[in-house]
Amino acid sequence: MASFLERFHLKCPKILLPKPEFQAKWAVVACDQYTSEPEYWNAVAREVGESPSMLHMVLPELYLDKPEEHAMIPKIHESMRKYLREGVFDEVDGMVYIERKTRVHPCRRGLMVAMDLEGYEYMRSGPRNSVSSPIRPTEGTIVARIPPRLRVRLEAPIESPHIMVLIDDPKRMLIEPLGAQKASMEKLYDVELMQNSGHLTGYRVPASAYSAIEAALTQLSDPAAFQAKYHVGAEVPLLTYAIGDGNHSLATAKKRWTDLKEACHTPEELAHLMATHPARYALVEICNLYDEGIEFEPIHRVLFEVSTPILADMQAHYGPEMTITPAASFEAMIHEVNASALQHGPHHAVGFCDAEGVKVLRLPRGDAHLPVGALQAHLDAFIAKKGAKNIDYVHGDEVIKTLGSQPHNCSFYLPPMSKHDLFPTVIQNGVLPRKTFSMGHADEKRFYYECRAILPM
């Protein structure tokens, strides 16, 4: 089915969907959200109860490196096996067109496919301090975050993605035409998402749409068009797909696939694995960067249990070029930082909040293209030398105001990045610093819904 997709590192998946009687409590938000807000996950657990749900098949990162993690992983695997055994799923062959509505944006459109991990790399190996594969991370991959995810995936018979892959498609060739045809498509699901997070609808992509999909992917993957669009030479590797969300989940799938290949003892065994094993692929949602439902939000930093005066430490790190200015209010700080980001001066401005108030920090630009680049290297070193107990990456202004102003905490506000700078920046300069941007607020994130078998049947 749709074998042309293989030329573009894709495949038509066999998708497992919950049967209608299980849909109401099935979908939950991506595991890397609300990592410092246990009250959110507690509310979800109360709402779901013992009903079949993705909640019982994912490990919220809130519990990473905590006693709950090791107790939860066997339960996750057992829930997966139980749901397969007890017929919770219906199977659908083929791609799915998705519409996701939120309280802020009327619609975000996507195409659910299986992505070939042979076309994806996350380790830096190519020019411009980046990888050279056509499927590429946009942000630095934290290798230390892969093992806990791998512990979940090792024995998991199924996967469910929160991976969102971006294409740079200003002509709207691939996904938007599917939306125009949805009235004639088979509707597979149509559900409200919990915690006032919006609505999710999925439609089976008909075979009649395949020729248009092939034509769009051909143009998006054309090296000559790529070079003309981004004003680069033939030595710059083609970037067709940029990972917008879920890079560490995709990196975990890649690591698992690499381990399976390395365990093969003969060329024949490897060839059979390559041709038949479902773990070669990962389920993803492809979205157009130009979709009106996609907005880039900054990801801020919160430090907990700070034991070393951090501003003095920063001053020592950055030297006399760093300045610290009190702000009249939290809102005034945000305004000043955002305005500075548009000026491209010799400094990067970031906001700072602690129990004593709010300030604007101006850091020397150096080689950092973005404020997050100027800040993150120091925060990594500060955490490494135990200046604070831990760091979290959060969305939303109020969260950093609330958490940062608590005793012994502090937070950093970062300005937003334009989504239209993403592809040119990654192509020209390589991957961005980790946690540079977020595609929407936490409740606008992708919800786990669709599943796929990743062990041989």
Secondary structure, 3 states (H helix, E strand, C coil): CCHHHHHHCEECCEEEEECHHHCCCCCEECCCCCCCCHHHHHHHHHHHCCCCCHHHHCCCHHHCCCHHHHHHHHHHHHHHHHHHHCCCEEEEECCEEEEEECCCCCCEEEEEEEEEHHHECCCCCCCCCCCCCCEEECECCCHHHHHHHHHHHHCCCEECCCCEEEECCCCCCCCHHHHHCHHHCEEEEEEECCCCCCEEEEEECCHHHHHHHHHHHHHHCCHHHHHHHHCCCCCCCCCCEEEEECHHHHHHHHHHHHHHHHCCCCHHHHHHHHHHCHHHEEEEEEEECCCCCCCEEECEEEEEEECCCHHHHHHHHHHHHCEEEECCCHHHHHHHHHHHHCCCCCEEEEEEEECCEEEEEEEECCCCCCHHHHHHHHHHHHHHCCCEEEEEEECCHHHHHHHHCCCCCEEEECCCCCHHHHHHHHHHHCCECCCCEEECCHHHCCEECCEEECCCC
